[in-house]
Amino acid sequence: MYHYTESGLRNIWLANGYREIDTPDGIAFAIEDIESLHKAVGRHLLSKKKLTGTEFRFLRKELGLSQTIAGQYLGVSDQTVAKWEKEGRISAPAERLMRLLYEEAKLNSHPKIKELLETINDLDRSQKGRIRFKQAGGKWRLAA
């Protein structure tokens, strides 16, 4: 069996789907269909009750998100994301959102979650002070 530490996770072992290659620098390993392997790992992580910091980082990296961008989606700083990944104490709402983002992007089961989070973040940044409404045609609407 091959201990697949390149994923950033310490507990991944491959029973097959890899091959050893002799190189001038020693033995190297080639993994077949690594994208499918990472999806299988991601699906497994989504089924867990609680994510560790390294598992959270795996999902973030699979999404191609920096700590800064992940923090923006989750409404926290990049330092908070780094702390979660290092110490493993991730807030429950952030963990749920990361799981949903991964499902949307990699498993296509929840469309438009990323778009919704971006809209919410834009609203948080733009709405300061009063929110105005007007009535037109017998219906109340947000005033421009």
C-alpha positions as CSV (number, residue, x, y, z in Angstrom):
1,M,0.0,0.0,0.0
2,Y,1.1,3.5,-0.7
3,H,0.9,6.2,2.0
4,Y,-0.4,9.2,0.0
5,T,0.8,12.2,2.0
6,E,0.9,14.5,-1.0
7,S,-2.7,15.3,-0.4
8,G,-1.8,17.1,2.8
9,L,-3.7,14.5,4.8
10,R,-1.7,12.0,7.0
11,N,-4.3,9.2,6.9
12,I,-4.7,8.4,3.2
13,W,-3.4,5.0,2.0
14,L,-3.9,3.7,-1.5
15,A,-4.5,-0.1,-2.0
16,N,-4.0,0.2,-5.8
17,G,-4.3,2.8,-8.6
18,Y,-0.6,3.7,-8.4
19,R,2.6,2.5,-9.9
20,E,6.3,2.7,-8.8
21,I,8.7,4.3,-11.3
22,D,12.5,4.0,-11.1
23,T,14.1,7.4,-11.6
24,P,17.8,8.5,-11.3
25,D,16.9,10.0,-7.9
26,G,15.2,6.9,-6.6
27,I,11.7,5.5,-6.7
28,A,8.8,7.8,-7.5
29,F,5.1,7.0,-7.6
30,A,2.5,7.8,-10.3
31,I,-1.1,7.9,-9.3
32,E,-3.8,7.1,-11.8
33,D,-6.8,9.5,-12.1
34,I,-5.7,11.7,-9.3
35,E,-8.7,14.0,-9.8
36,S,-11.1,11.1,-9.2
37,L,-9.1,10.1,-6.1
38,H,-9.4,13.7,-4.7
39,K,-13.1,13.7,-5.3
40,A,-13.4,10.4,-3.4
41,V,-11.4,11.9,-0.6
42,G,-13.6,15.0,-0.6
43,R,-16.8,12.9,-0.6
44,H,-15.5,11.0,2.4
45,L,-14.6,14.2,4.2
46,L,-18.1,15.6,3.6
47,S,-19.6,12.5,5.3
48,K,-17.6,13.1,8.5
49,K,-19.2,14.7,11.5
50,K,-16.4,17.2,12.2
51,L,-13.5,18.3,10.0
52,T,-9.9,18.6,11.2
53,G,-7.9,21.7,10.3
54,T,-6.0,19.7,7.6
55,E,-9.2,18.3,6.2
56,F,-10.6,21.9,6.0
57,R,-7.4,22.9,4.2
58,F,-7.7,20.0,1.8
59,L,-11.2,21.2,0.7
60,R,-10.1,24.8,0.5
61,K,-7.1,23.9,-1.7
62,E,-9.2,21.6,-3.9
63,L,-11.5,24.6,-4.5
64,G,-8.4,26.6,-5.5
65,L,-9.1,29.2,-2.8
66,S,-6.4,31.1,-1.0
67,Q,-6.9,31.7,2.7
68,T,-7.8,35.3,1.9
69,I,-10.6,34.4,-0.6
70,A,-11.9,31.6,1.6
71,G,-12.1,34.1,4.5
72,Q,-14.0,36.5,2.3
73,Y,-16.5,33.8,1.4
74,L,-16.8,32.8,5.0
75,G,-16.9,36.3,6.5
76,V,-13.6,36.0,8.4
77,S,-10.0,37.2,8.0
78,D,-7.3,35.1,6.3
79,Q,-5.6,34.9,9.8
80,T,-8.8,33.2,11.1
81,V,-8.7,30.6,8.3
82,A,-5.0,30.0,8.9
83,K,-5.7,29.5,12.7
84,W,-8.5,27.0,11.9
85,E,-6.3,25.0,9.6
86,K,-3.5,25.0,12.2
87,E,-5.5,24.4,15.3
88,G,-8.5,22.5,13.9
89,R,-11.2,24.5,15.8
90,I,-13.4,25.6,12.9
91,S,-16.6,27.4,13.6
92,A,-19.7,25.3,12.7
93,P,-21.1,27.8,10.2
94,A,-17.8,28.1,8.4
95,E,-17.4,24.4,8.2
96,R,-20.9,24.0,6.8
97,L,-20.3,26.7,4.2
98,M,-17.0,25.1,3.1
99,R,-18.7,21.8,2.7
100,L,-21.4,23.4,0.6
101,L,-18.9,25.2,-1.6
102,Y,-17.0,22.0,-2.1
103,E,-20.3,20.1,-3.0
104,E,-21.2,22.8,-5.5
105,A,-17.8,23.1,-7.2
106,K,-16.7,19.5,-7.2
107,L,-19.9,17.4,-6.9
108,N,-22.4,19.8,-8.6
109,S,-25.1,19.2,-6.0
110,H,-25.9,22.7,-4.9
111,P,-25.8,25.2,-7.7
112,K,-25.1,28.9,-7.1
113,I,-23.9,28.8,-3.5
114,K,-20.7,30.6,-4.4
115,E,-22.7,33.2,-6.3
116,L,-25.0,33.7,-3.3
117,L,-22.1,34.1,-0.9
118,E,-20.5,36.7,-3.1
119,T,-23.8,38.6,-3.3
120,I,-24.1,38.5,0.5
121,N,-20.6,39.8,0.9
122,D,-21.2,42.6,-1.6
123,L,-24.3,43.6,0.3
124,D,-22.4,43.5,3.6
125,R,-19.8,45.9,2.2
126,S,-22.2,48.2,0.4
127,Q,-25.1,48.6,2.8
128,K,-24.3,51.2,5.4
129,G,-26.8,53.3,7.3
130,R,-30.4,53.4,6.1
131,I,-32.2,51.0,3.9
132,R,-34.9,52.8,1.9
133,F,-38.1,51.3,0.5
134,K,-40.8,52.9,-1.7
135,Q,-44.3,51.9,-2.6
136,A,-45.2,51.7,-6.3
137,G,-48.2,50.0,-7.9
138,G,-49.4,48.8,-4.5
139,K,-46.2,46.9,-3.7
140,W,-43.2,47.8,-1.5
141,R,-39.8,47.6,-3.1
142,L,-36.3,48.5,-2.2
143,A,-35.6,52.1,-3.3
144,A,-32.6,52.6,-5.6
